[in-house]
Amino acid sequence: MRFSYFALVTTLICIVALPAFSVGINSCYTETSQSVTNGRLITRKNKYFYPNCPEPGSAGSMCICADKEIEYFCDCNSGWYATNARPATATCKCNACPANSTCSSYTNFSCNRGYYKSGGGCARCPKDSNTGTYGTTSGSGSTSISYCYIPANGSYSNTYGNFTYTSNCFY
């Protein structure tokens, strides 16, 4: 015995009645990118739909689609960073990651432990005049010399004798 199956495809068209002055908004966007030196510029055009429509491209939707806003994102290659990850205009500049730092493609650079941000680079924490050792920081990302310190409980000596810092000694 042989059976035949038939698929019945139906398209549902929904009609939504809205009050005269009601505005419904569903968001979506289109995204494009273009190459820039050591990265790419991403352009995202946000859209809105009126009246309150189902997802774009749905069967039976009678929607008006218009640009709402345009956003730009600067995405730099590994070892590079953007000074402005979300520029206001279609411009994108990727900068080389400075020495003694870590870079993320969307953000500025972060100085490594023992270094702090100084201008466009990372400076090493200064030497302590009592111990002759370089200061450190509690982790990466220090933005000024005030994050540098000589750690507590280290044993040191100089011409005056032996000593220990009892707490972190900040600059």
C-alpha positions as CSV (number, residue, x, y, z in Angstrom):
1,M,0.0,0.0,0.0
2,R,1.3,3.4,-0.9
3,F,0.6,6.6,1.0
4,S,0.8,10.1,-0.3
5,Y,1.4,13.0,2.0
6,F,0.5,16.5,1.0
7,A,1.8,19.6,2.8
8,L,-0.5,22.4,3.1
9,V,1.3,25.7,3.3
10,T,-0.7,28.6,4.6
11,T,0.2,32.2,5.1
12,L,-1.4,34.0,7.9
13,I,-2.0,37.7,7.5
14,C,-2.7,39.5,10.7
15,I,-4.4,42.8,10.9
16,V,-3.7,44.9,13.9
17,A,-6.0,47.7,14.7
18,L,-4.2,50.6,16.5
19,P,-5.7,53.8,18.0
20,A,-5.4,56.7,15.6
21,F,-2.4,58.3,17.3
22,S,-0.6,55.2,18.5
23,V,3.0,54.8,17.4
24,G,4.6,51.4,17.8
25,I,8.3,50.9,17.3
26,N,10.3,47.8,16.7
27,S,14.1,48.2,16.2
28,C,16.5,46.5,13.9
29,Y,19.6,47.6,12.1
30,T,21.8,47.0,9.1
31,E,25.5,46.8,9.6
32,T,28.4,47.3,7.1
33,S,32.1,47.6,7.6
34,Q,35.0,49.0,5.7
35,S,38.7,48.4,6.1
36,V,40.9,51.1,7.7
37,T,44.6,51.0,8.5
38,N,45.0,48.3,11.2
39,G,41.3,47.7,11.7
40,R,37.8,48.4,10.4
41,L,35.0,50.9,10.7
42,I,31.6,49.4,11.4
43,T,28.6,51.5,10.4
44,R,25.3,50.5,11.9
45,K,22.1,52.1,10.6
46,N,19.3,51.7,13.2
47,K,15.8,51.5,11.8
48,Y,12.3,51.9,13.1
49,F,9.1,50.5,11.9
50,Y,5.7,52.1,11.9
51,P,3.1,51.0,12.9
52,N,4.1,48.3,15.4
53,C,5.1,45.6,13.0
54,P,6.2,42.1,13.3
55,E,9.8,41.3,12.6
56,P,11.0,42.8,9.3
57,G,10.4,40.6,6.4
58,S,7.4,38.8,7.9
59,A,4.6,37.9,5.6
60,G,1.8,40.3,5.5
61,S,3.6,43.2,7.2
62,M,2.6,46.6,5.9
63,C,5.4,48.5,7.6
64,I,7.2,51.7,6.8
65,C,10.9,51.4,7.4
66,A,13.0,54.5,8.0
67,D,16.5,55.4,9.3
68,K,16.4,56.3,13.0
69,E,20.1,56.9,13.7
70,I,23.5,56.0,12.4
71,E,26.3,54.7,14.8
72,Y,29.9,54.1,14.1
73,F,32.3,51.7,15.8
74,C,36.1,51.5,15.4
75,D,37.3,47.9,15.6
76,C,41.1,47.7,15.7
77,N,43.3,44.6,15.0
78,S,45.2,42.9,17.8
79,G,48.0,45.1,19.2
80,W,46.1,48.3,18.2
81,Y,43.5,50.4,19.9
82,A,41.1,53.2,19.0
83,T,41.2,56.5,20.9
84,N,37.5,56.8,20.2
85,A,35.8,53.5,19.8
86,R,32.4,55.1,19.0
87,P,33.2,58.2,16.9
88,A,30.4,60.6,16.0
89,T,31.4,60.6,12.3
90,A,32.6,57.9,9.9
91,T,36.2,58.2,11.0
92,C,38.4,55.6,12.6
93,K,42.0,55.7,13.7
94,C,43.8,52.7,15.1
95,N,47.0,53.4,17.2
96,A,49.8,51.0,18.0
97,C,49.6,49.6,21.5
98,P,52.4,51.3,23.6
99,A,55.2,49.4,25.3
100,N,54.2,47.8,28.7
101,S,50.5,47.9,28.0
102,T,47.6,45.7,26.8
103,C,45.2,46.8,24.1
104,S,41.6,46.0,23.5
105,S,40.1,46.6,20.0
106,Y,37.3,48.8,21.3
107,T,39.0,50.7,24.1
108,N,42.0,52.6,24.9
109,F,45.2,50.9,26.2
110,S,45.7,49.6,29.7
111,C,49.1,49.8,31.4
112,N,50.5,46.6,32.8
113,R,51.2,46.0,36.5
114,G,54.0,48.3,37.8
115,Y,53.3,50.9,35.1
116,Y,50.9,53.9,35.0
117,K,49.4,55.9,32.1
118,S,51.4,59.0,31.3
119,G,50.4,60.9,28.2
120,G,50.2,58.5,25.2
121,G,52.2,55.7,26.9
122,C,53.0,53.8,30.1
123,A,55.7,55.0,32.6
124,R,57.3,52.7,35.1
125,C,56.6,53.3,38.7
126,P,59.6,55.2,40.2
127,K,62.4,53.7,42.3
128,D,62.1,54.1,46.0
129,S,65.0,56.2,47.3
130,N,65.2,54.2,50.5
131,T,65.2,50.7,48.9
132,G,66.4,51.2,45.4
133,T,63.5,49.0,44.1
134,Y,60.9,50.0,41.7
135,G,57.3,50.5,42.9
136,T,54.4,48.5,41.7
137,T,50.6,48.8,41.3
138,S,47.9,46.5,42.5
139,G,47.1,45.4,39.0
140,S,46.9,46.6,35.4
141,G,45.1,49.8,34.3
142,S,46.6,52.4,36.6
143,T,46.0,55.9,35.3
144,S,48.4,58.0,37.4
145,I,51.5,57.8,39.5
146,S,49.4,57.9,42.7
147,Y,48.6,54.2,42.1
148,C,52.3,53.3,42.5
149,Y,53.6,52.0,45.9
150,I,56.3,50.0,47.6
151,P,54.6,46.9,49.1
152,A,54.3,46.3,52.8
153,N,56.3,43.6,54.6
154,G,59.3,43.7,52.3
155,S,62.7,43.5,54.0
156,Y,65.1,46.2,52.9
157,S,68.4,47.7,53.9
158,N,70.4,50.8,53.2
159,T,73.3,52.7,54.8
160,Y,71.1,53.4,57.9
161,G,70.3,49.7,58.6
162,N,67.6,47.1,58.0
163,F,63.9,48.0,57.8
164,T,60.5,46.8,56.8
165,Y,57.5,48.8,55.5
166,T,54.6,48.0,57.7
167,S,52.0,49.2,55.1
168,N,52.0,49.9,51.4
169,C,53.9,53.1,50.9
170,F,52.3,55.1,48.0
171,Y,54.0,57.8,46.1
